[in-house]
Amino acid sequence: MNIQLSLAPIISLIAGILILIMPRLLNYIVAIYLIVIGLIGLFGGGFNLR
């Protein structure tokens, strides 16, 4: 049996659990997400995490 895990679902699961535990953390998670997406948009997403 072969199991493959993607990075995005794991990160979103951890972020969701942290937001449930500490709702004030939502502001920081959203800010970091927007910064990362902006940087990927500016510099291109030509990298592979595998």
PQR file with spaces between the fields and no chain letter, atoms N, CA, C, O and H, PARSE charges and radii, in Angstrom:
ATOM       1  N    MET     1       0.839   -1.179    0.000 -0.4000 1.5000
ATOM       2  CA   MET     1       0.000    0.000    0.000 -0.0000 2.0000
ATOM       3  C    MET     1       0.882    1.239    0.000  0.5500 1.7000
ATOM       4  O    MET     1       1.810    1.357    0.800 -0.5500 1.4000
ATOM       5  N    ASN     2       0.580    2.158   -0.904 -0.4000 1.5000
ATOM       6  CA   ASN     2       1.382    3.357   -1.073 -0.0000 2.0000
ATOM       7  C    ASN     2       0.571    4.567   -0.635  0.5500 1.7000
ATOM       8  O    ASN     2      -0.511    4.817   -1.166 -0.5500 1.4000
ATOM       9  H    ASN     2      -0.174    2.062   -1.554  0.4000 1.0000
ATOM      10  N    ILE     3       1.090    5.321    0.335 -0.4000 1.5000
ATOM      11  CA   ILE     3       0.386    6.506    0.838 -0.0000 2.0000
ATOM      12  C    ILE     3       1.231    7.729    0.511  0.5500 1.7000
ATOM      13  O    ILE     3       2.412    7.794    0.852 -0.5500 1.4000
ATOM      14  H    ILE     3       1.969    5.118    0.766  0.4000 1.0000
ATOM      15  N    GLN     4       0.609    8.698   -0.155 -0.4000 1.5000
ATOM      16  CA   GLN     4       1.289    9.950   -0.460 -0.0000 2.0000
ATOM      17  C    GLN     4       0.588   11.083    0.273  0.5500 1.7000
ATOM      18  O    GLN     4      -0.638   11.184    0.242 -0.5500 1.4000
ATOM      19  H    GLN     4      -0.350    8.645   -0.433  0.4000 1.0000
ATOM      20  N    LEU     5       1.364   11.933    0.930 -0.4000 1.5000
ATOM      21  CA   LEU     5       0.814   13.076    1.642 -0.0000 2.0000
ATOM      22  C    LEU     5       1.234   14.353    0.936  0.5500 1.7000
ATOM      23  O    LEU     5       2.405   14.531    0.604 -0.5500 1.4000
ATOM      24  H    LEU     5       2.361   11.850    0.955  0.4000 1.0000
ATOM      25  N    SER     6       0.288   15.228    0.711 -0.4000 1.5000
ATOM      26  CA   SER     6       0.599   16.527    0.139 -0.0000 2.0000
ATOM      27  C    SER     6       0.840   17.517    1.278  0.5500 1.7000
ATOM      28  O    SER     6       0.376   17.322    2.401 -0.5500 1.4000
ATOM      29  H    SER     6      -0.664   15.083    0.981  0.4000 1.0000
ATOM      30  N    LEU     7       1.557   18.553    0.970 -0.4000 1.5000
ATOM      31  CA   LEU     7       1.909   19.533    1.983 -0.0000 2.0000
ATOM      32  C    LEU     7       0.738   20.455    2.325  0.5500 1.7000
ATOM      33  O    LEU     7       0.535   20.769    3.498 -0.5500 1.4000
ATOM      34  H    LEU     7       1.934   18.712    0.057  0.4000 1.0000
ATOM      35  N    ALA     8      -0.022   20.886    1.351 -0.4000 1.5000
ATOM      36  CA   ALA     8      -1.099   21.854    1.581 -0.0000 2.0000
ATOM      37  C    ALA     8      -2.185   21.346    2.534  0.5500 1.7000
ATOM      38  O    ALA     8      -2.573   22.084    3.440 -0.5500 1.4000
ATOM      39  H    ALA     8       0.143   20.630    0.398  0.4000 1.0000
ATOM      40  N    PRO     9      -2.694   20.112    2.370 -0.5600 1.5000
ATOM      41  CA   PRO     9      -3.713   19.646    3.324  0.2800 2.0000
ATOM      42  C    PRO     9      -3.198   19.522    4.754  0.5500 1.7000
ATOM      43  O    PRO     9      -3.941   19.766    5.705 -0.5500 1.4000
ATOM      44  N    ILE    10      -1.939   19.147    4.910 -0.4000 1.5000
ATOM      45  CA   ILE    10      -1.378   19.032    6.253 -0.0000 2.0000
ATOM      46  C    ILE    10      -1.272   20.403    6.905  0.5500 1.7000
ATOM      47  O    ILE    10      -1.611   20.566    8.077 -0.5500 1.4000
ATOM      48  H    ILE    10      -1.336   18.949    4.137  0.4000 1.0000
ATOM      49  N    ILE    11      -0.801   21.388    6.144 -0.4000 1.5000
ATOM      50  CA   ILE    11      -0.685   22.750    6.673 -0.0000 2.0000
ATOM      51  C    ILE    11      -2.055   23.315    7.016  0.5500 1.7000
ATOM      52  O    ILE    11      -2.219   23.948    8.058 -0.5500 1.4000
ATOM      53  H    ILE    11      -0.526   21.256    5.192  0.4000 1.0000
ATOM      54  N    SER    12      -3.035   23.095    6.157 -0.4000 1.5000
ATOM      55  CA   SER    12      -4.369   23.631    6.431 -0.0000 2.0000
ATOM      56  C    SER    12      -5.004   22.950    7.639  0.5500 1.7000
ATOM      57  O    SER    12      -5.722   23.599    8.401 -0.5500 1.4000
ATOM      58  H    SER    12      -2.901   22.581    5.310  0.4000 1.0000
ATOM      59  N    LEU    13      -4.755   21.658    7.827 -0.4000 1.5000
ATOM      60  CA   LEU    13      -5.276   20.951    8.997 -0.0000 2.0000
ATOM      61  C    LEU    13      -4.663   21.499   10.277  0.5500 1.7000
ATOM      62  O    LEU    13      -5.378   21.752   11.247 -0.5500 1.4000
ATOM      63  H    LEU    13      -4.172   21.131    7.208  0.4000 1.0000
ATOM      64  N    ILE    14      -3.358   21.683   10.290 -0.4000 1.5000
ATOM      65  CA   ILE    14      -2.686   22.238   11.463 -0.0000 2.0000
ATOM      66  C    ILE    14      -3.171   23.655   11.742  0.5500 1.7000
ATOM      67  O    ILE    14      -3.406   24.013   12.895 -0.5500 1.4000
ATOM      68  H    ILE    14      -2.778   21.477    9.502  0.4000 1.0000
ATOM      69  N    ALA    15      -3.322   24.463   10.694 -0.4000 1.5000
ATOM      70  CA   ALA    15      -3.800   25.833   10.872 -0.0000 2.0000
ATOM      71  C    ALA    15      -5.216   25.839   11.425  0.5500 1.7000
ATOM      72  O    ALA    15      -5.530   26.652   12.294 -0.5500 1.4000
ATOM      73  H    ALA    15      -3.131   24.172    9.757  0.4000 1.0000
ATOM      74  N    GLY    16      -6.073   24.957   10.944 -0.4000 1.5000
ATOM      75  CA   GLY    16      -7.438   24.890   11.440 -0.0000 2.0000
ATOM      76  C    GLY    16      -7.501   24.514   12.904  0.5500 1.7000
ATOM      77  O    GLY    16      -8.290   25.083   13.658 -0.5500 1.4000
ATOM      78  H    GLY    16      -5.818   24.296   10.238  0.4000 1.0000
ATOM      79  N    ILE    17      -6.682   23.564   13.314 -0.4000 1.5000
ATOM      80  CA   ILE    17      -6.652   23.165   14.720 -0.0000 2.0000
ATOM      81  C    ILE    17      -6.144   24.306   15.590  0.5500 1.7000
ATOM      82  O    ILE    17      -6.683   24.557   16.668 -0.5500 1.4000
ATOM      83  H    ILE    17      -6.041   23.102   12.701  0.4000 1.0000
ATOM      84  N    LEU    18      -5.100   25.001   15.122 -0.4000 1.5000
ATOM      85  CA   LEU    18      -4.569   26.123   15.896 -0.0000 2.0000
ATOM      86  C    LEU    18      -5.580   27.255   16.024  0.5500 1.7000
ATOM      87  O    LEU    18      -5.656   27.902   17.068 -0.5500 1.4000
ATOM      88  H    LEU    18      -4.662   24.797   14.247  0.4000 1.0000
ATOM      89  N    ILE    19      -6.358   27.499   14.969 -0.4000 1.5000
ATOM      90  CA   ILE    19      -7.376   28.545   15.020 -0.0000 2.0000
ATOM      91  C    ILE    19      -8.474   28.160   16.010  0.5500 1.7000
ATOM      92  O    ILE    19      -8.992   29.024   16.718 -0.5500 1.4000
ATOM      93  H    ILE    19      -6.296   26.973   14.120  0.4000 1.0000
ATOM      94  N    LEU    20      -8.835   26.884   16.069 -0.4000 1.5000
ATOM      95  CA   LEU    20      -9.834   26.452   17.049 -0.0000 2.0000
ATOM      96  C    LEU    20      -9.324   26.634   18.475  0.5500 1.7000
ATOM      97  O    LEU    20     -10.085   27.012   19.366 -0.5500 1.4000
ATOM      98  H    LEU    20      -8.415   26.182   15.494  0.4000 1.0000
ATOM      99  N    ILE    21      -8.045   26.368   18.688 -0.4000 1.5000
ATOM     100  CA   ILE    21      -7.476   26.489   20.024 -0.0000 2.0000
ATOM     101  C    ILE    21      -7.263   27.955   20.398  0.5500 1.7000
ATOM     102  O    ILE    21      -7.576   28.368   21.514 -0.5500 1.4000
ATOM     103  H    ILE    21      -7.427   26.061   17.965  0.4000 1.0000
ATOM     104  N    MET    22      -6.729   28.736   19.461 -0.4000 1.5000
ATOM     105  CA   MET    22      -6.397   30.145   19.713 -0.0000 2.0000
ATOM     106  C    MET    22      -6.987   31.002   18.591  0.5500 1.7000
ATOM     107  O    MET    22      -6.310   31.240   17.591 -0.5500 1.4000
ATOM     108  H    MET    22      -6.475   28.401   18.554  0.4000 1.0000
ATOM     109  N    PRO    23      -8.222   31.470   18.728 -0.5600 1.5000
ATOM     110  CA   PRO    23      -8.862   32.229   17.643  0.2800 2.0000
ATOM     111  C    PRO    23      -8.118   33.507   17.242  0.5500 1.7000
ATOM     112  O    PRO    23      -8.223   33.940   16.094 -0.5500 1.4000
ATOM     113  N    ARG    24      -7.375   34.113   18.159 -0.4000 1.5000
ATOM     114  CA   ARG    24      -6.619   35.326   17.804 -0.0000 2.0000
ATOM     115  C    ARG    24      -5.516   35.024   16.804  0.5500 1.7000
ATOM     116  O    ARG    24      -5.013   35.928   16.137 -0.5500 1.4000
ATOM     117  H    ARG    24      -7.290   33.761   19.092  0.4000 1.0000
ATOM     118  N    LEU    25      -5.140   33.760   16.697 -0.4000 1.5000
ATOM     119  CA   LEU    25      -4.090   33.356   15.768 -0.0000 2.0000
ATOM     120  C    LEU    25      -4.526   33.489   14.314  0.5500 1.7000
ATOM     121  O    LEU    25      -3.687   33.504   13.413 -0.5500 1.4000
ATOM     122  H    LEU    25      -5.549   33.025   17.238  0.4000 1.0000
ATOM     123  N    LEU    26      -5.831   33.585   14.082 -0.4000 1.5000
ATOM     124  CA   LEU    26      -6.364   33.677   12.718 -0.0000 2.0000
ATOM     125  C    LEU    26      -5.768   34.854   11.961  0.5500 1.7000
ATOM     126  O    LEU    26      -5.443   34.727   10.780 -0.5500 1.4000
ATOM     127  H    LEU    26      -6.512   33.573   14.814  0.4000 1.0000
ATOM     128  N    ASN    27      -5.619   35.994   12.621 -0.4000 1.5000
ATOM     129  CA   ASN    27      -5.051   37.178   11.958 -0.0000 2.0000
ATOM     130  C    ASN    27      -3.649   36.897   11.425  0.5500 1.7000
ATOM     131  O    ASN    27      -3.318   37.269   10.300 -0.5500 1.4000
ATOM     132  H    ASN    27      -5.883   36.097   13.580  0.4000 1.0000
ATOM     133  N    TYR    28      -2.838   36.244   12.235 -0.4000 1.5000
ATOM     134  CA   TYR    28      -1.462   35.964   11.816 -0.0000 2.0000
ATOM     135  C    TYR    28      -1.413   34.929   10.703  0.5500 1.7000
ATOM     136  O    TYR    28      -0.621   35.052    9.768 -0.5500 1.4000
ATOM     137  H    TYR    28      -3.107   35.942   13.149  0.4000 1.0000
ATOM     138  N    ILE    29      -2.250   33.920   10.802 -0.4000 1.5000
ATOM     139  CA   ILE    29      -2.260   32.876    9.766 -0.0000 2.0000
ATOM     140  C    ILE    29      -2.684   33.456    8.429  0.5500 1.7000
ATOM     141  O    ILE    29      -2.079   33.153    7.400 -0.5500 1.4000
ATOM     142  H    ILE    29      -2.893   33.820   11.561  0.4000 1.0000
ATOM     143  N    VAL    30      -3.726   34.296    8.433 -0.4000 1.5000
ATOM     144  CA   VAL    30      -4.185   34.916    7.186 -0.0000 2.0000
ATOM     145  C    VAL    30      -3.112   35.848    6.624  0.5500 1.7000
ATOM     146  O    VAL    30      -2.876   35.863    5.416 -0.5500 1.4000
ATOM     147  H    VAL    30      -4.217   34.543    9.268  0.4000 1.0000
ATOM     148  N    ALA    31      -2.465   36.620    7.489 -0.4000 1.5000
ATOM     149  CA   ALA    31      -1.417   37.540    7.031 -0.0000 2.0000
ATOM     150  C    ALA    31      -0.250   36.778    6.414  0.5500 1.7000
ATOM     151  O    ALA    31       0.239   37.156    5.349 -0.5500 1.4000
ATOM     152  H    ALA    31      -2.656   36.608    8.470  0.4000 1.0000
ATOM     153  N    ILE    32       0.199   35.721    7.062 -0.4000 1.5000
ATOM     154  CA   ILE    32       1.310   34.929    6.536 -0.0000 2.0000
ATOM     155  C    ILE    32       0.918   34.277    5.214  0.5500 1.7000
ATOM     156  O    ILE    32       1.714   34.236    4.276 -0.5500 1.4000
ATOM     157  H    ILE    32      -0.198   35.414    7.927  0.4000 1.0000
ATOM     158  N    TYR    33      -0.313   33.767    5.143 -0.4000 1.5000
ATOM     159  CA   TYR    33      -0.794   33.155    3.908 -0.0000 2.0000
ATOM     160  C    TYR    33      -0.774   34.166    2.758  0.5500 1.7000
ATOM     161  O    TYR    33      -0.301   33.854    1.664 -0.5500 1.4000
ATOM     162  H    TYR    33      -0.959   33.800    5.905  0.4000 1.0000
ATOM     163  N    LEU    34      -1.281   35.363    3.003 -0.4000 1.5000
ATOM     164  CA   LEU    34      -1.324   36.381    1.946 -0.0000 2.0000
ATOM     165  C    LEU    34       0.079   36.794    1.519  0.5500 1.7000
ATOM     166  O    LEU    34       0.323   37.008    0.331 -0.5500 1.4000
ATOM     167  H    LEU    34      -1.664   35.616    3.891  0.4000 1.0000
ATOM     168  N    ILE    35       0.995   36.908    2.458 -0.4000 1.5000
ATOM     169  CA   ILE    35       2.375   37.266    2.121 -0.0000 2.0000
ATOM     170  C    ILE    35       3.019   36.174    1.272  0.5500 1.7000
ATOM     171  O    ILE    35       3.683   36.466    0.278 -0.5500 1.4000
ATOM     172  H    ILE    35       0.797   36.734    3.423  0.4000 1.0000
ATOM     173  N    VAL    36       2.824   34.926    1.663 -0.4000 1.5000
ATOM     174  CA   VAL    36       3.425   33.814    0.912 -0.0000 2.0000
ATOM     175  C    VAL    36       2.843   33.736   -0.495  0.5500 1.7000
ATOM     176  O    VAL    36       3.585   33.564   -1.462 -0.5500 1.4000
ATOM     177  H    VAL    36       2.284   34.688    2.471  0.4000 1.0000
ATOM     178  N    ILE    37       1.529   33.859   -0.619 -0.4000 1.5000
ATOM     179  CA   ILE    37       0.899   33.825   -1.942 -0.0000 2.0000
ATOM     180  C    ILE    37       1.377   34.999   -2.797  0.5500 1.7000
ATOM     181  O    ILE    37       1.607   34.844   -3.996 -0.5500 1.4000
ATOM     182  H    ILE    37       0.926   33.998    0.166  0.4000 1.0000
ATOM     183  N    GLY    38       1.525   36.163   -2.183 -0.4000 1.5000
ATOM     184  CA   GLY    38       2.035   37.324   -2.919 -0.0000 2.0000
ATOM     185  C    GLY    38       3.456   37.121   -3.406  0.5500 1.7000
ATOM     186  O    GLY    38       3.781   37.468   -4.542 -0.5500 1.4000
ATOM     187  H    GLY    38       1.339   36.289   -1.209  0.4000 1.0000
ATOM     188  N    LEU    39       4.311   36.558   -2.552 -0.4000 1.5000
ATOM     189  CA   LEU    39       5.693   36.313   -2.955 -0.0000 2.0000
ATOM     190  C    LEU    39       5.781   35.264   -4.054  0.5500 1.7000
ATOM     191  O    LEU    39       6.579   35.392   -4.982 -0.5500 1.4000
ATOM     192  H    LEU    39       4.047   36.276   -1.630  0.4000 1.0000
ATOM     193  N    ILE    40       4.965   34.237   -3.946 -0.4000 1.5000
ATOM     194  CA   ILE    40       4.941   33.222   -5.004 -0.0000 2.0000
ATOM     195  C    ILE    40       4.457   33.845   -6.315  0.5500 1.7000
ATOM     196  O    ILE    40       4.976   33.521   -7.384 -0.5500 1.4000
ATOM     197  H    ILE    40       4.317   34.133   -3.192  0.4000 1.0000
ATOM     198  N    GLY    41       3.472   34.731   -6.238 -0.4000 1.5000
ATOM     199  CA   GLY    41       2.972   35.399   -7.438 -0.0000 2.0000
ATOM     200  C    GLY    41       4.011   36.311   -8.068  0.5500 1.7000
ATOM     201  O    GLY    41       4.111   36.392   -9.292 -0.5500 1.4000
ATOM     202  H    GLY    41       3.050   34.994   -5.370  0.4000 1.0000
ATOM     203  N    LEU    42       4.794   37.006   -7.226 -0.4000 1.5000
ATOM     204  CA   LEU    42       5.810   37.915   -7.750 -0.0000 2.0000
ATOM     205  C    LEU    42       7.003   37.172   -8.349  0.5500 1.7000
ATOM     206  O    LEU    42       7.471   37.511   -9.436 -0.5500 1.4000
ATOM     207  H    LEU    42       4.713   36.941   -6.231  0.4000 1.0000
ATOM     208  N    PHE    43       7.481   36.177   -7.647 -0.4000 1.5000
ATOM     209  CA   PHE    43       8.712   35.499   -8.065 -0.0000 2.0000
ATOM     210  C    PHE    43       8.450   34.205   -8.812  0.5500 1.7000
ATOM     211  O    PHE    43       9.396   33.537   -9.230 -0.5500 1.4000
ATOM     212  H    PHE    43       7.100   35.902   -6.764  0.4000 1.0000
ATOM     213  N    GLY    44       7.209   33.841   -8.988 -0.4000 1.5000
ATOM     214  CA   GLY    44       6.883   32.628   -9.731 -0.0000 2.0000
ATOM     215  C    GLY    44       6.927   31.411   -8.831  0.5500 1.7000
ATOM     216  O    GLY    44       7.728   31.340   -7.899 -0.5500 1.4000
ATOM     217  H    GLY    44       6.440   34.384   -8.649  0.4000 1.0000
ATOM     218  N    GLY    45       6.073   30.471   -9.113 -0.4000 1.5000
ATOM     219  CA   GLY    45       6.018   29.254   -8.321 -0.0000 2.0000
ATOM     220  C    GLY    45       6.719   28.114   -9.002  0.5500 1.7000
ATOM     221  O    GLY    45       6.197   27.000   -9.041 -0.5500 1.4000
ATOM     222  H    GLY    45       5.422   30.529   -9.870  0.4000 1.0000
ATOM     223  N    GLY    46       7.884   28.363   -9.536 -0.4000 1.5000
ATOM     224  CA   GLY    46       8.600   27.364  -10.301 -0.0000 2.0000
ATOM     225  C    GLY    46       9.403   26.390   -9.477  0.5500 1.7000
ATOM     226  O    GLY    46      10.379   25.825   -9.970 -0.5500 1.4000
ATOM     227  H    GLY    46       8.308   29.268   -9.505  0.4000 1.0000
ATOM     228  N    PHE    47       9.012   26.176   -8.217 -0.4000 1.5000
ATOM     229  CA   PHE    47       9.738   25.219   -7.398 -0.0000 2.0000
ATOM     230  C    PHE    47       8.832   24.057   -7.036  0.5500 1.7000
ATOM     231  O    PHE    47       7.610   24.190   -6.961 -0.5500 1.4000
ATOM     232  H    PHE    47       8.220   26.635   -7.816  0.4000 1.0000
ATOM     233  N    ASN    48       9.461   22.925   -6.815 -0.4000 1.5000
ATOM     234  CA   ASN    48       8.705   21.706   -6.512 -0.0000 2.0000
ATOM     235  C    ASN    48       9.164   21.199   -5.150  0.5500 1.7000
ATOM     236  O    ASN    48      10.366   21.104   -4.902 -0.5500 1.4000
ATOM     237  H    ASN    48      10.453   22.818   -6.876  0.4000 1.0000
ATOM     238  N    LEU    49       8.215   20.870   -4.257 -0.4000 1.5000
ATOM     239  CA   LEU    49       8.569   20.470   -2.903 -0.0000 2.0000
ATOM     240  C    LEU    49       8.708   18.962   -2.735  0.5500 1.7000
ATOM     241  O    LEU    49       8.737   18.475   -1.605 -0.5500 1.4000
ATOM     242  H    LEU    49       7.239   20.947   -4.459  0.4000 1.0000
ATOM     243  N    ARG    50       8.793   18.222   -3.816 -0.4000 1.5000
ATOM     244  CA   ARG    50       8.948   16.762   -3.692 -0.0000 2.0000
ATOM     245  C    ARG    50      10.373   16.347   -3.823  0.5500 1.7000
ATOM     246  O    ARG    50      10.679   15.157   -3.744 -0.5500 1.4000
ATOM     247  H    ARG    50       8.769   18.617   -4.734  0.4000 1.0000
